[in-house]
Amino acid sequence: MNSRKFSEAMNEIDNKYIKEAISFRRGNVGNRSARMMGGVAAACLCLMIGGVLFFARSRNPAVPDPDPVQVSNPFLSVDTPEEMERYLDFDIPVLNKEIRSCSILVRDTYPVMGQIDYADGSQFRIQYGSGDISGIYGGEQEKQGEIEGVEVRYYRYEDLSYALWEQDGFAFSYVYTGDGSGEVETLIREFENL
């Protein structure tokens, strides 16, 4: 079809049909646009509701779980100092007095510190390393001395008296009753002889 025939065909179409086609297309486009705007509005509404729920939920404090939390006891009780030595893989000096209990501190499933509680209320601790392993914080140093070439620091915290020292790559703590300097000396000598 050439342009002249097309032009003649267009002239034969009634204007009523052209107006109807134009109005039909406009209405169709408008309908699609309205649907698209409705979809955008619905998406925005969903986002707003989701945001409100998220922030409302984060403002309320979490309700604790009523089930109890179980934490394993870091201390392992044993019967004798000899049993402690098997777990700890080092020898432990022991005073010649009644033992109330023996226990081992376990960190990350590895036994690291031995503790002997005596019947008179005194307590002895030994561990690889250095530093204060007494578990008593805030004590004031009362004096310092040397026993068999080992520097010993004596502390007091309220009604507790304790001594701290380091010897051959180990840290020691001894909480004592009365005058514990003789017992500290015994522990230092016993450890040297092990």
BELFEN-V139283 format. One record per pair of residues at least 6 apart in sequence whose C-alpha atoms are under 7 Angstrom apart, sorted by sequence separation. I is the first residue (numbers start at 0). GAP is how many residues later the second one is. D is the distance in whole Angstrom. If there is no record, write none. Layout:
I_GAP_D / I_GAP_D
//
This chain:
77_6_7 / 84_6_6 / 104_6_6 / 105_6_6 / 116_6_5 / 144_6_6 / 145_6_6 / 154_6_6 / 155_6_6 / 164_6_6 / 165_6_6 / 84_7_7 / 103_7_6 / 104_7_6 / 115_7_6 / 116_7_7 / 144_7_5 / 154_7_5 / 164_7_5 / 104_8_5 / 115_8_5 / 143_8_6 / 144_8_7 / 153_8_6 / 154_8_6 / 163_8_6 / 164_8_7 / 103_9_6 / 104_9_6 / 114_9_6 / 115_9_7 / 143_9_4 / 153_9_4 / 163_9_5 / 103_10_5 / 114_10_4 / 142_10_6 / 143_10_6 / 152_10_6 / 153_10_7 / 162_10_6 / 163_10_7 / 102_11_6 / 103_11_6 / 113_11_6 / 114_11_7 / 142_11_5 / 151_11_7 / 152_11_5 / 162_11_5 / 102_12_5 / 112_12_7 / 113_12_5 / 140_12_7 / 141_12_6 / 151_12_6 / 152_12_7 / 161_12_5 / 162_12_7 / 101_13_6 / 102_13_7 / 112_13_6 / 113_13_7 / 140_13_6 / 141_13_5 / 151_13_5 / 161_13_4 / 101_14_5 / 112_14_5 / 140_14_4 / 141_14_7 / 150_14_6 / 160_14_6 / 161_14_6 / 100_15_6 / 101_15_6 / 111_15_6 / 139_15_5 / 140_15_6 / 160_15_6 / 100_16_5 / 138_16_6 / 139_16_5 / 160_16_7 / 99_17_6 / 100_17_7 / 138_17_5 / 139_17_6 / 149_17_7 / 98_18_6 / 99_18_5 / 138_18_4 / 98_19_4 / 99_19_5 / 137_19_7 / 83_20_7 / 97_20_6 / 98_20_6 / 80_21_7 / 97_21_6 / 79_22_6 / 78_23_6 / 87_23_6 / 77_24_6 / 86_24_7 / 87_24_7 / 76_25_6 / 77_25_6 / 76_26_4 / 75_27_5 / 76_27_6 / 74_28_6 / 75_28_5 / 74_29_5 / 75_29_6 / 74_30_5 / 83_30_7 / 73_31_6 / 74_31_6 / 73_32_5 / 131_32_7 / 73_33_7 / 129_36_6 / 132_38_7 / 146_38_6 / 132_39_7 / 133_39_5 / 128_40_6 / 129_40_6 / 130_40_6 / 132_40_6 / 127_41_6 / 128_41_5 / 129_41_5 / 127_42_4 / 128_42_6 / 126_43_6 / 127_43_6 / 125_44_7 / 126_44_5 / 125_45_6 / 126_45_7 / 125_46_5 / 124_47_6 / 125_47_7 / 124_48_5 / 123_49_6 / 124_49_6 / 123_50_5 / 122_51_6 / 123_51_7 / 122_52_5 / 121_53_5 / 122_53_7 / 121_54_5 / 121_55_6 / 120_56_7 / 94_92_7 / 93_93_7 / 92_94_6 / 92_97_5 / 92_98_5 / 90_103_7
//
